[in-house]
Amino acid sequence: MPIKMIATDIDGTFIRTDHQFDHDRFARILRQLSARHIHFVIASGNQLRHLTDIFTNFDGIDFLAENGGLVVSNQQTLFSETISPSLLNKSLSLIHQSPLLQGGAIVISGLHGAYLQKPVTDELLASANYFYTDLQLVTNLLAVQDDVLKLDLVWPDNLADQRAAWLNRQLPTSLTATASGFGGLDIIPSHVNKQVGLAVLERYWQISPDQVMAFGDNDNDIAMLRHVGHSYAMLNAASRIKAAANQVTQKTNDDDGVLDTIETVLDLPC
């Protein structure tokens, strides 16, 4: 079946390690996709405002943010799912009490803003400021008055997979921890993931999963990759991510592997 939608993760997938991408090449591809009536979706664990900042100069993009917890098309919210105050309380209590989870940054990503608990190291603060627009420093996350989409935990090491596995043995079954890359993990409602968010857009645009191409590199991409008919793990992805996809890109994110694959598969003129 012809491809009618393309969805891509951002960090480690679409953008390079330096957080950049080829704007001119992407603009040309986006125009060609629009001419063929192919929708383009940014499918990320990131905050919506961070994503719209990255793509502020590009039109016609749908956004699947917060690992599928918030889906927006043409500035219209199609889907949002939040964490209840009681579940937030349980999660924060668990985080604060566990020695395994100490030494990191804790961010609440809400519908109206992002909130980072003090104290925090300069290194983690700088990282959080990149991923969250208008980040607010607070002393008590439980006092935040917002609809919570996600808890984001980040450490200056590479043990997020182990921490996510431990959390999933401790958290209520209605919540899931998933590694998101760069030493971080997200705690989200268990029934929410990128596949769920993508299905919202599929229904909205009347597209079947077999007509969707998707790209990813981390654990929070697995459900989406297994869902679509044309799934690509990045060359730089871990082996378990590659096992979840139909194919592997020929180039890494640092070599514009997503753009290169789109041009090749769809035979787009360069």
TIVEXBA-261456 format. One record per residue (C-alpha): residue in three letters; residue number from 1; x, y, z. Coordinates in steps of 0.02 Angstrom, whole numbers, plus 50000, padded with zeros to 5 digits. Each point is the difference from the previous one (the first is absolute). Example, Ala and Ser with C-alpha at 12.3 -4.5 7.8 and 13.67 -1.06 7.14 Angstrom:
<sites>
resn;resi;u;v;w
ALA;1;50615;49775;50390 .
SER;2;50069;50172;49967 .
</sites>
This chain:
<sites>
resn;resi;u;v;w
MET;1;50000;50000;50000 .
PRO;2;50063;50177;49964 .
ILE;3;50076;50097;50143 .
LYS;4;49882;50135;50064 .
MET;5;50086;50050;50162 .
ILE;6;50178;50011;50065 .
ALA;7;50036;50009;50186 .
THR;8;50171;50028;50076 .
ASP;9;50076;50011;50171 .
ILE;10;50116;50149;50028 .
ASP;11;50151;49974;50114 .
GLY;12;50115;49864;49935 .
THR;13;49890;49982;49847 .
PHE;14;49956;50155;49900 .
ILE;15;50122;50127;50071 .
ARG;16;50187;49982;50019 .
THR;17;50096;49988;50162 .
ASP;18;50027;50189;49992 .
HIS;19;49808;50022;49995 .
GLN;20;50006;50062;49819 .
PHE;21;49930;49938;49835 .
ASP;22;50008;50051;49817 .
HIS;23;49862;50132;49992 .
ASP;24;50008;50029;49813 .
ARG;25;49995;49814;49960 .
PHE;26;49857;49971;50120 .
ALA;27;49900;50147;49929 .
ARG;28;50020;49929;49825 .
ILE;29;49946;49826;50056 .
LEU;30;49852;50072;50096 .
ARG;31;49939;50090;49844 .
GLN;32;50015;49840;49899 .
LEU;33;49905;49901;50132 .
SER;34;49863;50131;50004 .
ALA;35;49983;49989;49810 .
ARG;36;49972;49813;50019 .
HIS;37;49877;50027;50146 .
ILE;38;50115;49910;50122 .
HIS;39;49985;50061;50180 .
PHE;40;50157;50030;50103 .
VAL;41;49997;49968;50187 .
ILE;42;50125;50040;50137 .
ALA;43;49980;49858;50126 .
SER;44;50100;50039;50155 .
GLY;45;50008;49984;50188 .
ASN;46;50039;50185;50005 .
GLN;47;49893;50146;50056 .
LEU;48;49888;50071;49862 .
ARG;49;50069;50176;50018 .
HIS;50;50177;49935;49979 .
LEU;51;49948;49911;49840 .
THR;52;49909;50149;49927 .
ASP;53;50153;50107;50039 .
ILE;54;50112;49880;49901 .
PHE;55;49882;50002;49850 .
THR;56;49938;50179;50012 .
ASN;57;50045;50038;49819 .
PHE;58;49911;49848;49927 .
ASP;59;49814;49983;49961 .
GLY;60;49890;49848;49982 .
ILE;61;50075;49895;50140 .
ASP;62;49896;49901;50126 .
PHE;63;50069;49976;50175 .
LEU;64;49991;49846;50109 .
ALA;65;50081;50062;50161 .
GLU;66;50029;49929;50175 .
ASN;67;50018;49821;49934 .
GLY;68;49824;50005;49928 .
GLY;69;49918;50089;50146 .
LEU;70;49966;50156;49897 .
VAL;71;49954;50000;49815 .
VAL;72;49978;50161;49902 .
SER;73;49956;50031;49818 .
ASN;74;49982;50174;49924 .
GLN;75;50012;50073;50176 .
GLN;76;49849;49896;50051 .
THR;77;50019;49879;50146 .
LEU;78;49935;49830;49946 .
PHE;79;50050;49902;50155 .
SER;80;50073;50029;50173 .
GLU;81;50023;49884;50148 .
THR;82;50059;50054;50172 .
ILE;83;50063;49922;50162 .
SER;84;49881;50017;50148 .
PRO;85;50059;50094;50156 .
SER;86;49995;49840;50104 .
LEU;87;50111;49906;49876 .
LEU;88;50117;50149;49990 .
ASN;89;50013;49999;50190 .
LYS;90;50040;49813;50003 .
SER;91;50132;50019;49864 .
LEU;92;50088;50146;50082 .
SER;93;50002;49911;50168 .
LEU;94;50079;49848;49920 .
ILE;95;50130;50106;49911 .
HIS;96;50048;50096;50156 .
GLN;97;50016;49843;50107 .
SER;98;50103;49892;49882 .
PRO;99;50192;50011;50010 .
LEU;100;50007;49936;49819 .
LEU;101;49908;50155;49938 .
GLN;102;50101;50133;50091 .
GLY;103;50118;50124;49917 .
GLY;104;49890;50042;49852 .
ALA;105;49881;50135;49943 .
ILE;106;49811;49983;50017 .
VAL;107;49891;50095;49877 .
ILE;108;49811;50009;49990 .
SER;109;49939;50032;49823 .
GLY;110;49825;50073;50003 .
LEU;111;49874;50067;49877 .
HIS;112;50045;50178;50045 .
GLY;113;50184;49992;50050 .
ALA;114;50150;49903;50063 .
TYR;115;50063;49994;50179 .
LEU;116;50170;49944;50066 .
GLN;117;50027;49957;50183 .
LYS;118;50139;50089;50093 .
PRO;119;50140;49972;50042 .
VAL;120;50077;49944;49836 .
THR;121;50177;49999;49930 .
ASP;122;50051;50126;49868 .
GLU;123;50028;49859;49875 .
LEU;124;49825;49929;50019 .
LEU;125;49923;50173;50004 .
ALA;126;50082;50042;49833 .
SER;127;49935;49837;49926 .
ALA;128;49823;50032;50064 .
ASN;129;50002;50179;49934 .
TYR;130;50035;49933;49825 .
PHE;131;49855;49877;50002 .
TYR;132;49871;50111;50086 .
THR;133;49943;50175;49952 .
ASP;134;49971;50122;50145 .
LEU;135;50054;49873;50130 .
GLN;136;49952;50051;50177 .
LEU;137;50105;49953;50152 .
VAL;138;49894;49945;50149 .
THR;139;50035;49930;50173 .
ASN;140;49847;49886;50006 .
LEU;141;49935;49914;49845 .
LEU;142;49842;49948;50091 .
ALA;143;49953;50183;50014 .
VAL;144;49999;50022;49810 .
GLN;145;49828;50048;49935 .
ASP;146;49996;49925;49826 .
ASP;147;49936;49848;49905 .
VAL;148;50148;49881;50004 .
LEU;149;50041;49908;49839 .
LYS;150;50165;49922;50051 .
LEU;151;50134;49984;50132 .
ASP;152;50173;50016;49923 .
LEU;153;50150;49934;50098 .
VAL;154;50177;50034;49940 .
TRP;155;50172;49948;50067 .
PRO;156;50176;50038;49938 .
ASP;157;50035;49817;49961 .
ASN;158;49936;49857;49891 .
LEU;159;49901;49898;50127 .
ALA;160;49825;50054;49946 .
ASP;161;49956;49825;49937 .
GLN;162;50039;49924;50170 .
ARG;163;49904;50135;50091 .
ALA;164;49850;49980;49885 .
ALA;165;49998;49812;50030 .
TRP;166;50005;50027;50189 .
LEU;167;49863;50132;49993 .
ASN;168;49886;49886;49900 .
ARG;169;50010;49874;50141 .
GLN;170;49953;50133;50128 .
LEU;171;49879;50120;49915 .
PRO;172;49811;49974;49997 .
THR;173;49950;49899;49847 .
SER;174;49913;50153;49929 .
LEU;175;50170;50084;49975 .
THR;176;50149;49949;49893 .
ALA;177;50182;50054;50000 .
THR;178;50087;50000;49831 .
ALA;179;50178;50049;49953 .
SER;180;50002;50153;49888 .
GLY;181;50186;50021;49964 .
PHE;182;50141;50112;50063 .
GLY;183;49992;49928;50177 .
GLY;184;49815;50035;50020 .
LEU;185;49839;49907;50023 .
ASP;186;49817;50049;49995 .
ILE;187;49859;49947;50115 .
ILE;188;49835;50004;49905 .
PRO;189;49828;49918;50011 .
SER;190;50018;49815;49956 .
HIS;191;49870;50008;49863 .
VAL;192;50092;50142;49911 .
ASN;193;50144;49982;49878 .
LYS;194;50048;50060;49827 .
GLN;195;49895;49865;49917 .
VAL;196;49846;50064;50092 .
GLY;197;50034;50178;49944 .
LEU;198;50035;49945;49822 .
ALA;199;49835;49905;49996 .
VAL;200;49911;50164;50043 .
LEU;201;50074;50080;49844 .
GLU;202;49964;49846;49895 .
ARG;203;49816;50012;50045 .
TYR;204;49999;50188;49973 .
TRP;205;50077;49988;49827 .
GLN;206;49916;49831;49958 .
ILE;207;50166;49913;49974 .
SER;208;50040;49818;50038 .
PRO;209;50159;49946;50093 .
ASP;210;50059;49915;49840 .
GLN;211;50009;50173;49921 .
VAL;212;50115;50071;50133 .
MET;213;50191;50013;50003 .
ALA;214;50082;50027;50170 .
PHE;215;50176;50029;50065 .
GLY;216;50069;49976;50176 .
ASP;217;50153;49960;50103 .
ASN;218;49946;49968;50181 .
ASP;219;49884;49899;50112 .
ASN;220;49860;50128;49991 .
ASP;221;49995;49972;49811 .
ILE;222;49974;49811;50004 .
ALA;223;49809;49999;50007 .
MET;224;49992;50121;49854 .
LEU;225;50125;49900;49896 .
ARG;226;49904;49838;50029 .
HIS;227;49836;50085;49954 .
VAL;228;50039;50070;49827 .
GLY;229;50023;49914;49834 .
HIS;230;50165;50086;49957 .
SER;231;50108;50008;50157 .
TYR;232;50182;50054;50006 .
ALA;233;50118;49991;50147 .
MET;234;50147;50118;49986 .
LEU;235;50170;49927;49961 .
ASN;236;50058;50074;50166 .
ALA;237;49859;49916;50098 .
ALA;238;50026;49858;50125 .
SER;239;49973;49822;49939 .
ARG;240;49833;49981;50091 .
ILE;241;49932;50150;49904 .
LYS;242;50061;49930;49835 .
ALA;243;49914;49836;50042 .
ALA;244;49833;50092;50018 .
ALA;245;50011;50079;49827 .
ASN;246;49978;49931;49825 .
GLN;247;50159;50084;49938 .
VAL;248;50152;50099;50057 .
THR;249;50054;50164;49921 .
GLN;250;50161;50002;49900 .
LYS;251;50060;50157;50090 .
THR;252;50000;50063;50180 .
ASN;253;49911;50153;50066 .
ASP;254;50164;50097;49983 .
ASP;255;49998;49962;49813 .
ASP;256;49817;50052;49974 .
GLY;257;49943;49819;49994 .
VAL;258;49814;50043;50007 .
LEU;259;50005;50125;49857 .
ASP;260;50110;49884;49897 .
THR;261;49881;49853;50024 .
ILE;262;49846;50104;49955 .
GLU;263;50080;50061;49839 .
THR;264;50056;49824;49953 .
VAL;265;49841;49905;50042 .
LEU;266;49882;50128;49923 .
ASP;267;50120;50036;49854 .
LEU;268;49995;50187;50033 .
PRO;269;50106;50114;49889 .
CYS;270;50148;50076;50094 .
</sites>
